[in-house]
């Protein structure tokens, strides 16, 4: 269920998701890692492979492409091994390493729904990094469908996996 917590001061180490309008979802979390480490884990294919798919749900990231520069493209092909593959893809429109990442997002199995716009900020925080993702969906119906699909459970699990990875990466520095 979407959290109704204070989105200005997220609880350390908890993922908070709040629908702030008919089309927008805001996700917040504090990671025990430097902003650049979290940014790199979200843009480098070799790191994305280690956390992006919710493993407990049996989801696998089969292919990952990421060219994190303005105009660069990304594509994540995922699914369960016994089911049809799906993909998210888009274009990076703003890239400030360790600070800000903006990109379009298309769910390829449903191209007629249109592109969403994801804006992620990575801010220094006493515990590491405050991650804030503003997800603007093409319509209310698309956000309703994403939430009804159970995306929140998968998102929470993948961000837990990301938290483990970035903590390990920063500890190795």
NUFI-991708 format. One line per 5 residues: number of its first residue (from 1); their letters; for each residue x, y, z of N, C-alpha, C. Coordinates in nm, 4 decimals, decimal comma. Layout:
N
NUM> A> X:Y:Z:X:Y:Z:X:Y:Z  ...
end
This chain:
173
1> XXXXX> 0,0847:-0,1177:0,0000:0,0000:0,0000:0,0000:0,0884:0,1228:0,0000  0,0461:0,2259:-0,0689:0,1235:0,3482:-0,0757:0,1315:0,4119:0,0619  0,2515:0,4551:0,0961:0,2747:0,5158:0,2262:0,2156:0,6558:0,2302  0,1658:0,6936:0,3437:0,1177:0,8291:0,3631:0,2109:0,9054:0,4548  0,3326:0,8578:0,4712:0,4286:0,9188:0,5618:0,4705:1,0571:0,5144
6> XXXXX> 0,5367:1,1286:0,6007:0,5915:1,2598:0,5679:0,6965:1,2438:0,4598  0,6666:1,2918:0,3402:0,7600:1,2724:0,2297:0,8783:1,3671:0,2349  0,8750:1,4674:0,3226:0,9892:1,5573:0,3342:1,1006:1,4944:0,4176  1,0676:1,4052:0,5090:1,1659:1,3418:0,5961:1,1458:1,1911:0,5959  1,1904:1,1244:0,4895:1,1673:0,9801:0,4829:1,2395:0,9068:0,5951
11> XXXXX> 1,1793:0,7993:0,6391:1,2404:0,7146:0,7400:1,3648:0,6516:0,6810  1,4782:0,6614:0,7502:1,5985:0,5987:0,6952:1,5750:0,4512:0,6654  1,6210:0,4097:0,5498:1,6217:0,2698:0,5089:1,4836:0,2134:0,4775  1,3815:0,2980:0,4680:1,2483:0,2521:0,4280:1,2129:0,3197:0,2962  1,1512:0,2451:0,2083:1,1057:0,3021:0,0827:0,9664:0,3576:0,1048
16> XXXXX> 0,9488:0,4844:0,0706:0,8188:0,5475:0,0830:0,7683:0,5826:-0,0558  0,6457:0,5476:-0,0830:0,5840:0,5790:-0,2114:0,4529:0,6501:-0,1835  0,4329:0,7601:-0,2529:0,3107:0,8376:-0,2321:0,2598:0,8892:-0,3659  0,1337:0,8656:-0,3904:0,0693:0,9209:-0,5085:0,0373:1,0663:-0,4750  0,0923:1,1594:-0,5526:0,0734:1,3010:-0,5223:-0,0230:1,3701:-0,6175
21> XXXXX> -0,0628:1,3019:-0,7237:-0,1644:1,3544:-0,8156:-0,2203:1,2366:-0,8939  -0,3126:1,2623:-0,9819:-0,3708:1,1547:-1,0628:-0,2662:1,0821:-1,1448  -0,1586:1,1534:-1,1821:-0,0591:1,0963:-1,2735:0,0792:1,0805:-1,2127  0,0992:1,1224:-1,0860:0,2355:1,1254:-1,0332:0,2515:1,0441:-0,9054  0,3615:0,9689:-0,9054:0,4029:0,8892:-0,7902:0,5406:0,9390:-0,7487
26> XXXXX> 0,5599:0,9611:-0,6189:0,6905:1,0028:-0,5675:0,7420:0,8931:-0,4757  0,8633:0,8503:-0,5024:0,9280:0,7435:-0,4257:1,0510:0,8042:-0,3590  1,0655:0,7790:-0,2285:1,1772:0,8338:-0,1520:1,2415:0,7223:-0,0695  1,3733:0,7349:-0,0585:1,4459:0,6383:0,0234:1,5829:0,6950:0,0542  1,6339:0,6628:0,1713:1,7704:0,6983:0,2075:1,8551:0,5732:0,1920
31> XXXXX> 1,9664:0,5879:0,1192:2,0612:0,4780:0,0999:2,1900:0,5086:0,1755  2,2499:0,4054:0,2346:2,3782:0,4182:0,3037:2,4913:0,4093:0,2028  2,5002:0,5087:0,1178:2,6041:0,5131:0,0146:2,6112:0,6549:-0,0389  2,7206:0,6851:-0,1038:2,7390:0,8164:-0,1639:2,6444:0,8339:-0,2835  2,6032:0,9584:-0,3121:2,5146:0,9820:-0,4274:2,5703:0,9255:-0,5582
36> XXXXX> 2,6992:0,9397:-0,5819:2,7562:0,8904:-0,7077:2,7457:0,7382:-0,7162  2,7603:0,6699:-0,6037:2,7481:0,5239:-0,6037:2,6068:0,4813:-0,6414  2,5066:0,5491:-0,5849:2,3670:0,5156:-0,6160:2,3387:0,5463:-0,7628  2,3849:0,6602:-0,8102:2,3681:0,6979:-0,9505:2,4310:0,5924:-1,0419  2,5551:0,5544:-1,0142:2,6237:0,4549:-1,0971:2,5477:0,3227:-1,0995
41> XXXXX> 2,4959:0,2812:-0,9842:2,4220:0,1539:-0,9776:2,2943:0,1593:-1,0598  2,2432:0,2790:-1,0831:2,1203:0,2938:-1,1609:2,1455:0,3130:-1,3097  2,2722:0,3272:-1,3499:2,3001:0,3570:-1,4905:2,4019:0,2642:-1,5560  2,4804:0,1936:-1,4791:2,5831:0,1059:-1,5379:2,5283:-0,0360:-1,5533  2,5295:-0,0895:-1,6757:2,4714:-0,2222:-1,6986:2,5240:-0,3304:-1,6050
46> XXXXX> 2,6537:-0,3316:-1,5786:2,7092:-0,4366:-1,4932:2,6562:-0,4286:-1,3501  2,6166:-0,3098:-1,3054:2,5576:-0,2950:-1,1720:2,4067:-0,3160:-1,1761  2,3405:-0,2681:-1,2793:2,1964:-0,2909:-1,2939:2,1636:-0,4397:-1,2910  2,2477:-0,5202:-1,3535:2,2238:-0,6655:-1,3563:2,2195:-0,7262:-1,2160  2,2805:-0,6597:-1,1203:2,2927:-0,7145:-0,9852:2,1743:-0,6823:-0,8950
51> XXXXX> 2,0859:-0,5880:-0,9365:1,9781:-0,5510:-0,8446:1,8426:-0,5239:-0,9091  1,8340:-0,4988:-1,0363:1,7146:-0,4383:-1,0941:1,5881:-0,5251:-1,0902  1,5950:-0,6538:-1,1065:1,4746:-0,7388:-1,1098:1,4446:-0,7944:-0,9702  1,3157:-0,7974:-0,9303:1,2801:-0,8494:-0,7975:1,2965:-1,0022:-0,7903  1,4080:-1,0451:-0,7353:1,4444:-1,1874:-0,7345:1,3441:-1,2761:-0,6612
56> XXXXX> 1,2903:-1,2292:-0,5487:1,1956:-1,3115:-0,4718:1,0669:-1,3382:-0,5502  1,0390:-1,2555:-0,6500:0,9203:-1,2760:-0,7332:0,9519:-1,3615:-0,8557  1,0756:-1,4089:-0,8642:1,1152:-1,4934:-0,9759:1,1412:-1,4178:-1,1045  1,1614:-1,2867:-1,0947:1,1833:-1,2048:-1,2134:1,3333:-1,1974:-1,2418  1,3668:-1,2059:-1,3700:1,5053:-1,2049:-1,4158:1,5242:-1,0868:-1,5102
61> XXXXX> 1,6388:-1,0225:-1,5023:1,6755:-0,9189:-1,5993:1,7573:-0,9896:-1,7066  1,6952:-1,0127:-1,8227:1,7588:-1,0882:-1,9299:1,8599:-1,0051:-2,0083  1,8239:-0,8812:-2,0355:1,9109:-0,7929:-2,1142:1,9048:-0,6542:-2,0533  2,0185:-0,5841:-2,0580:2,0201:-0,4454:-2,0124:2,1149:-0,3654:-2,1009  2,0627:-0,2544:-2,1496:2,1423:-0,1572:-2,2245:2,1231:-0,0241:-2,1543
66> XXXXX> 2,2306:0,0526:-2,1396:2,2206:0,1834:-2,0762:2,3336:0,2712:-2,1262  2,2972:0,3832:-2,1853:2,3925:0,4818:-2,2360:2,3570:0,6149:-2,1694  2,4008:0,6337:-2,0432:2,3565:0,7490:-1,9644:2,4221:0,8817:-2,0042  2,3724:0,9361:-2,1132:2,4121:1,0694:-2,1605:2,2876:1,1290:-2,2240  2,2820:1,2597:-2,2344:2,1650:1,3231:-2,2953:2,1494:1,2685:-2,4373
71> XXXXX> 2,0316:1,2154:-2,4655:2,0037:1,1533:-2,5947:2,0367:1,0054:-2,5994  2,1061:0,9557:-2,4965:2,1376:0,8127:-2,4897:2,0131:0,7326:-2,4566  2,0134:0,6070:-2,4964:1,8967:0,5207:-2,4761:1,9262:0,4145:-2,3698  1,8187:0,3604:-2,3148:1,8303:0,2444:-2,2268:1,7188:0,1473:-2,2637  1,7395:0,0221:-2,2262:1,6368:-0,0808:-2,2471:1,6637:-0,1943:-2,1500
76> XXXXX> 1,5617:-0,2318:-2,0734:1,5689:-0,3418:-1,9776:1,4668:-0,4476:-2,0188  1,5139:-0,5669:-2,0503:1,4264:-0,6783:-2,0870:1,4208:-0,7720:-1,9667  1,3005:-0,8009:-1,9198:1,2845:-0,8759:-1,7957:1,1627:-0,9668:-1,8017  1,1487:-1,0498:-1,7006:1,0325:-1,1363:-1,6878:1,0678:-1,2617:-1,6110  0,9740:-1,3514:-1,6075:0,9984:-1,4823:-1,5464:1,0452:-1,5752:-1,6578
81> XXXXX> 1,1320:-1,6704:-1,6250:1,1843:-1,7590:-1,7295:1,0770:-1,8352:-1,8067  0,9615:-1,8629:-1,7444:0,8560:-1,9416:-1,8086:0,7437:-1,8552:-1,8672  0,7701:-1,7247:-1,8832:0,6659:-1,6344:-1,9321:0,7233:-1,5448:-2,0425  0,6360:-1,4797:-2,1185:0,6865:-1,3877:-2,2220:0,7697:-1,2753:-2,1602  0,8697:-1,2334:-2,2326:0,9564:-1,1248:-2,1856:0,8880:-0,9906:-2,2084
86> XXXXX> 0,9230:-0,8958:-2,1210:0,8719:-0,7592:-2,1296:0,9912:-0,6650:-2,1292  0,9679:-0,5385:-2,1623:1,0789:-0,4429:-2,1603:1,0293:-0,3033:-2,1277  1,1168:-0,2296:-2,0599:1,1041:-0,0858:-2,0435:1,2153:-0,0244:-2,1254  1,1872:0,0864:-2,1919:1,2910:0,1540:-2,2681:1,2632:0,3033:-2,2692  1,3653:0,3787:-2,3058:1,3484:0,5224:-2,3130:1,4769:0,5929:-2,3474
91> XXXXX> 1,4726:0,7237:-2,3291:1,5838:0,8113:-2,3642:1,6183:0,8977:-2,2427  1,7476:0,9098:-2,2155:1,7937:0,9998:-2,1097:1,7856:1,1433:-2,1621  1,7185:1,2310:-2,0876:1,7033:1,3702:-2,1308:1,7849:1,4668:-2,0457  1,8255:1,4244:-1,9279:1,9132:1,5048:-1,8428:1,9969:1,4091:-1,7594  2,1264:1,4312:-1,7579:2,2173:1,3439:-1,6845:2,3217:1,4301:-1,6144
96> XXXXX> 2,3130:1,4358:-1,4813:2,4145:1,5027:-1,3997:2,4614:1,3964:-1,3006  2,5752:1,3298:-1,3306:2,6205:1,2176:-1,2479:2,6230:1,2505:-1,0985  2,5594:1,1632:-1,0226:2,5554:1,1773:-0,8780:2,4568:1,2798:-0,8266  2,3836:1,3474:-0,9178:2,2896:1,4506:-0,8747:2,1490:1,4344:-0,9294  2,1388:1,4115:-1,0596:2,0059:1,4141:-1,1222:2,0061:1,3278:-1,2480
101> XXXXX> 1,8936:1,2591:-1,2689:1,8757:1,1743:-1,3853:1,7302:1,1879:-1,4302  1,7107:1,2257:-1,5567:1,5749:1,2390:-1,6112:1,5691:1,1564:-1,7389  1,4619:1,0778:-1,7523:1,4473:0,9945:-1,8709:1,3014:0,9654:-1,8990  1,2746:0,9320:-2,0249:1,1416:0,8867:-2,0620:1,1340:0,7371:-2,0330  1,0136:0,6876:-2,0183:0,9971:0,5440:-1,9928:0,8736:0,4922:-2,0653
106> XXXXX> 0,8961:0,3920:-2,1486:0,7883:0,3262:-2,2215:0,7833:0,1798:-2,1802  0,6644:0,1327:-2,1457:0,6441:-0,0101:-2,1208:0,6130:-0,0706:-2,2571  0,7108:-0,1377:-2,3166:0,7008:-0,1821:-2,4557:0,5811:-0,2714:-2,4875  0,5338:-0,3586:-2,3965:0,4160:-0,4389:-2,4310:0,2893:-0,3546:-2,4522  0,2914:-0,2276:-2,4074:0,1745:-0,1414:-2,4206:0,2170:-0,0052:-2,4765
111> XXXXX> 0,2691:-0,0012:-2,5998:0,3233:0,1249:-2,6531:0,2205:0,2366:-2,6678  0,0950:0,2018:-2,6835:-0,0078:0,3044:-2,7016:-0,0351:0,3842:-2,5742  0,0140:0,3361:-2,4597:-0,0081:0,4106:-2,3354:0,0807:0,5346:-2,3285  0,1880:0,5378:-2,4055:0,2755:0,6546:-2,4089:0,3899:0,6467:-2,3101  0,4760:0,7472:-2,3183:0,5940:0,7543:-2,2322:0,5632:0,8274:-2,1030
116> XXXXX> 0,6199:0,7745:-1,9959:0,6220:0,8468:-1,8704:0,7516:0,9260:-1,8636  0,7618:1,0134:-1,7648:0,8848:1,0885:-1,7429:0,9278:1,0660:-1,5989  1,0498:1,0153:-1,5837:1,1045:0,9854:-1,4521:1,2140:1,0873:-1,4226  1,2037:1,1532:-1,3075:1,3048:1,2485:-1,2630:1,3556:1,2009:-1,1277  1,4841:1,1687:-1,1220:1,5438:1,1184:-0,9985:1,6501:1,2165:-0,9513
121> XXXXX> 1,6451:1,2494:-0,8222:1,7508:1,3297:-0,7626:1,8233:1,2454:-0,6576  1,9518:1,2739:-0,6442:2,0395:1,2052:-0,5499:2,1030:1,3144:-0,4636  2,0550:1,3300:-0,3408:2,1022:1,4383:-0,2545:2,1833:1,3819:-0,1393  2,2889:1,4538:-0,1021:2,3661:1,4149:0,0160:2,2736:1,4189:0,1363  2,2922:1,3214:0,2236:2,2095:1,3049:0,3428:2,3028:1,2569:0,4540
126> XXXXX> 2,2753:1,2884:0,5803:2,3643:1,2420:0,6874:2,3901:1,0909:0,6853  2,2930:1,0128:0,6372:2,3112:0,8673:0,6317:2,3650:0,8206:0,4969  2,3839:0,9124:0,4010:2,4348:0,8739:0,2693:2,3714:0,9534:0,1571  2,2628:0,8979:0,1004:2,1963:0,9610:-0,0137:2,0453:0,9590:0,0048  1,9837:1,0741:-0,0153:1,8387:1,0810:-0,0248:1,8049:1,0677:-0,1729
131> XXXXX> 1,7371:0,9602:-0,2064:1,6936:0,9284:-0,3421:1,5466:0,9683:-0,3518  1,5132:1,0527:-0,4504:1,3743:1,0904:-0,4728:1,3441:1,0702:-0,6209  1,2447:0,9883:-0,6488:1,2036:0,9616:-0,7861:1,0624:1,0152:-0,8062  1,0491:1,1118:-0,8978:0,9183:1,1647:-0,9377:0,8821:1,0934:-1,0679  0,7762:1,0154:-1,0642:0,7329:0,9399:-1,1814:0,6036:1,0018:-1,2323
136> XXXXX> 0,6117:1,0649:-1,3495:0,4943:1,1254:-1,4114:0,4452:1,0325:-1,5221  0,3289:0,9749:-1,5006:0,2720:0,8787:-1,5947:0,1941:0,9520:-1,7030  0,1781:0,8899:-1,8209:0,1093:0,9564:-1,9315:-0,0373:0,9883:-1,9028  -0,0995:0,9120:-1,8131:-0,2402:0,9359:-1,7793:-0,2703:0,8740:-1,6436  -0,3848:0,9120:-1,5892:-0,4314:0,8525:-1,4638:-0,4505:0,7016:-1,4818
141> XXXXX> -0,5055:0,6617:-1,5946:-0,5309:0,5196:-1,6201:-0,4013:0,4383:-1,6212  -0,2941:0,4952:-1,6741:-0,1669:0,4230:-1,6790:-0,1106:0,4059:-1,5376  -0,1150:0,5120:-1,4562:-0,0679:0,4980:-1,3179:-0,1570:0,4010:-1,2412  -0,2873:0,4101:-1,2581:-0,3791:0,3154:-1,1925:-0,3426:0,1720:-1,2305  -0,3169:0,1489:-1,3594:-0,2818:0,0149:-1,4058:-0,1495:-0,0335:-1,3486
146> XXXXX> -0,0514:0,0551:-1,3414:0,0787:0,0170:-1,2846:0,0627:-0,0236:-1,1388  -0,0121:0,0549:-1,0625:-0,0320:0,0219:-0,9214:-0,1119:-0,1072:-0,9059  -0,2122:-0,1272:-0,9892:-0,2935:-0,2491:-0,9829:-0,2133:-0,3727:-1,0200  -0,1089:-0,3551:-1,1000:-0,0275:-0,4693:-1,1433:0,0606:-0,5257:-1,0330  0,0715:-0,4532:-0,9227:0,1604:-0,4973:-0,8161:0,3006:-0,4400:-0,8278
151> XXXXX> 0,3181:-0,3381:-0,9105:0,4512:-0,2812:-0,9320:0,5154:-0,2325:-0,8034  0,4324:-0,1896:-0,7088:0,4894:-0,1358:-0,5852:0,5682:-0,2423:-0,5095  0,5161:-0,3634:-0,5034:0,5884:-0,4714:-0,4338:0,7227:-0,4977:-0,5002  0,7249:-0,5069:-0,6334:0,8492:-0,5288:-0,7052:0,9460:-0,4138:-0,6885  0,8934:-0,2900:-0,6914:0,9774:-0,1725:-0,6740:1,0420:-0,1717:-0,5364
156> XXXXX> 0,9649:-0,2031:-0,4346:1,0207:-0,2048:-0,2987:1,1319:-0,3103:-0,2877  1,1091:-0,4279:-0,3450:1,2110:-0,5325:-0,3377:1,3369:-0,4930:-0,4138  1,3207:-0,4356:-0,5327:1,4401:-0,3980:-0,6083:1,5178:-0,2886:-0,5374  1,4489:-0,1953:-0,4730:1,5213:-0,0915:-0,3994:1,5915:-0,1496:-0,2771  1,5367:-0,2545:-0,2184:1,6082:-0,3252:-0,1100:1,7361:-0,3881:-0,1653
161> XXXXX> 1,7235:-0,4503:-0,2830:1,8413:-0,5115:-0,3470:1,9452:-0,4050:-0,3817  1,8978:-0,2886:-0,4279:1,9879:-0,1773:-0,4572:2,0580:-0,1315:-0,3299  1,9856:-0,1234:-0,2200:2,0446:-0,0801:-0,0924:2,1603:-0,1713:-0,0511  2,1419:-0,3001:-0,0664:2,2487:-0,3955:-0,0316:2,3695:-0,3740:-0,1218  2,3448:-0,3602:-0,2522:2,4542:-0,3428:-0,3469:2,5326:-0,2153:-0,3206
166> XXXXX> 2,4655:-0,1014:-0,3065:2,5397:0,0244:-0,2909:2,6145:0,0305:-0,1588  2,5597:-0,0322:-0,0554:2,6314:-0,0397:0,0731:2,7608:-0,1186:0,0545  2,7517:-0,2314:-0,0186:2,8718:-0,3128:-0,0463:2,9730:-0,2362:-0,1315  2,9234:-0,1649:-0,2336:3,0139:-0,0907:-0,3211:3,0880:0,0189:-0,2458  3,0163:0,0918:-0,1596:3,0816:0,1986:-0,0834:3,1762:0,1429:0,0216
171> XXX> 3,1424:0,0269:0,0783:3,2317:-0,0345:0,1775:3,3625:-0,0784:0,1150  3,3590:-0,1102:-0,0155:3,4782:-0,1579:-0,0862:3,5700:-0,0430:-0,1259  3,5223:0,0814:-0,1135:3,6037:0,1973:-0,1562:3,7028:0,2348:-0,0481
end
